Amino acid sequence: MRVAACTDGLQRRDFLHSADVAGALVALLASPVEGAVNIGSGRAVALRDMIGQIAALLGGAGRVRLGARPRPDGDPALIEADVTRLAEEVGFRPRFDLQAGLVDVLRAEGALR
């Protein structure tokens, strides 16, 4: 049985399904909005939560070892997009939440049926 050695997973990251990234870019290009606009979900999740969801979906929760690896030097605790302009000025809302996005990606990769 292979084990996934991970950091403590307390880092929080902003994830967005690739279809939502494309949709946000299309919406932005079709809008009159100018200047910098962040593309993201605006909701950072702890990596340990995402890892746990993936492991549960794949039936491998017992194969994850959180805290088995040190965090890389300079690894920021939080990366989260401020999507205020994307939501309010462009009017974009993601189609996928984290769970639905993970299921979609794992199905597309043939890891889930």
SEVEXVEX-660928 format. One line per 3 residues: number of its first residue (from 1); their letters; for each residue x, y negated, z of C-alpha. Coordinates in pm, 1 decimal. Layout:
residues N
NUM	a	X Y Z; ...
END
This chain:
residues 113
1	mrv	0.0 0.0 0.0; 147.4 -335.7 -106.5; 118.7 -626.4 133.1
4	aac	91.7 -997.7 48.2; 335.7 -1182.2 274.0; 205.6 -1538.6 311.8
7	tdg	281.1 -1849.7 511.7; 48.9 -1933.9 800.3; -187.9 -2073.0 536.1
10	lqr	-273.4 -2382.2 734.3; -183.5 -2607.5 440.7; -496.6 -2758.0 289.0
13	rdf	-530.3 -2795.0 -87.3; -787.6 -2931.3 -328.6; -889.0 -2665.9 -582.3
16	lhs	-1106.8 -2711.4 -890.3; -1209.3 -2445.8 -1142.4; -1047.5 -2500.3 -1483.5
19	adv	-1391.0 -2531.7 -1648.1; -1469.1 -2813.7 -1405.0; -1134.2 -2980.4 -1478.8
22	aga	-1223.6 -2972.9 -1849.5; -1574.1 -3102.3 -1777.3; -1435.9 -3386.2 -1566.0
25	lva	-1193.5 -3487.0 -1842.5; -1469.3 -3481.2 -2105.6; -1697.6 -3688.3 -1881.1
28	lla	-1417.5 -3935.3 -1810.6; -1328.6 -3972.5 -2179.6; -1695.0 -4029.0 -2266.8
31	spv	-1732.9 -4294.3 -1996.3; -1636.1 -4662.3 -2006.0; -1422.9 -4615.5 -1693.4
34	ega	-1065.4 -4740.3 -1721.2; -761.8 -4692.1 -1501.8; -658.9 -4414.2 -1268.6
37	vni	-925.0 -4158.1 -1182.9; -841.8 -3851.8 -975.1; -964.0 -3514.2 -1098.0
40	gsg	-1032.0 -3270.4 -815.1; -1302.1 -3135.1 -589.5; -1240.6 -3389.2 -314.7
43	rav	-1258.2 -3108.8 -58.3; -933.4 -2951.3 55.0; -953.9 -2600.5 197.1
46	alr	-700.5 -2417.6 409.4; -497.3 -2176.8 199.1; -564.1 -1907.8 458.9
49	dmi	-938.2 -1942.2 392.9; -893.2 -1911.1 18.1; -654.4 -1617.7 58.6
52	gqi	-907.2 -1452.6 289.1; -1188.2 -1498.8 38.7; -980.6 -1351.4 -244.1
55	aal	-869.7 -1058.0 -27.9; -1228.6 -989.2 78.5; -1354.1 -1001.2 -280.3
58	lgg	-1083.3 -755.6 -385.9; -1126.0 -529.3 -83.5; -776.9 -599.8 43.4
61	agr	-827.2 -798.8 362.6; -593.5 -563.4 551.3; -315.5 -627.5 300.7
64	vrl	-261.7 -995.0 383.2; 0.8 -1096.4 636.1; -44.7 -1459.9 730.2
67	gar	263.3 -1610.4 890.7; 498.9 -1351.6 739.4; 681.2 -1619.1 539.7
70	prp	796.4 -1964.2 643.6; 652.4 -2268.1 473.5; 886.3 -2423.7 218.0
73	dgd	1070.3 -2735.7 331.7; 870.9 -3047.3 247.0; 546.2 -2855.9 192.4
76	pal	275.4 -3115.9 264.2; 2.6 -3026.2 509.8; -269.8 -3177.4 290.9
79	iea	-324.0 -3243.2 -78.9; -674.9 -3371.7 -146.4; -801.4 -3586.6 -431.5
82	dvt	-1001.7 -3900.2 -364.4; -1278.6 -3840.8 -618.5; -1480.1 -4152.6 -539.9
85	rla	-1436.5 -4301.7 -888.3; -1494.9 -3966.9 -1058.1; -1821.7 -3916.6 -871.2
88	eev	-1955.1 -4272.4 -850.9; -1833.3 -4434.2 -1173.6; -1807.5 -4134.0 -1405.5
91	gfr	-2095.7 -3942.6 -1244.5; -1914.8 -3608.9 -1251.8; -2003.3 -3324.6 -1014.4
94	prf	-1830.7 -2982.9 -1026.7; -2039.9 -2681.5 -1129.0; -1837.2 -2433.2 -924.2
97	dlq	-1788.1 -2425.9 -548.8; -1482.4 -2237.3 -421.5; -1654.5 -1899.2 -380.7
100	agl	-1824.3 -1908.9 -721.8; -1501.9 -2024.1 -884.6; -1301.2 -1741.9 -730.3
103	vdv	-1558.6 -1483.8 -840.9; -1560.2 -1627.4 -1193.7; -1180.4 -1621.9 -1223.1
106	lra	-1146.8 -1272.1 -1077.6; -1415.3 -1142.3 -1315.1; -1247.1 -1309.0 -1612.0
109	ega	-919.6 -1141.3 -1514.5; -1089.9 -802.9 -1485.5; -1027.3 -778.5 -1113.4
112	lr	-1401.0 -782.2 -1032.0; -1698.0 -632.6 -1207.9
END
